[in-house]
Every structure is written in structure tokens, then in C-alpha cells.
């Protein structure tokens, strides 16, 4: 399972980083980023929850 995030559409709400900090974080420029593209098996549910919770739908986990 891989995580992707369209940074150009991110509104920097931080919800993804709160929901799944093992995969997402807020970068130095204040915009969210994926720092672990390959989602570990034990946290795939959290990564999907981050995707579903994103208010601007810029996260894809597949």
C-alpha cells in the first residue's frame, strides 16, 4: 500500500499528520507531506482514515 498527497491542494490543516503521523507530517514550509510512501501493514487503517478525513481530498492511499 502506498500513500500520495497532492501538496498543491493541501490547506495545511494537519489532520493527516494527527491521524497517521507514521506516514504524514507537516513539512518545513507548513504544507503536509508523505514521508513514508510505503505504508507499513500495521498502520494501513490509520493511513486510510487520514485519506477519508482530508477535507480537500488530496490524499490517496492504495
Secondary structure, 3 states (H helix, E strand, C coil): CEEEECHHHCCCCCHHHHHCCCCEEECCCCCEEECCCECCHHHHHHHHHHHHHCCCCCEEEC
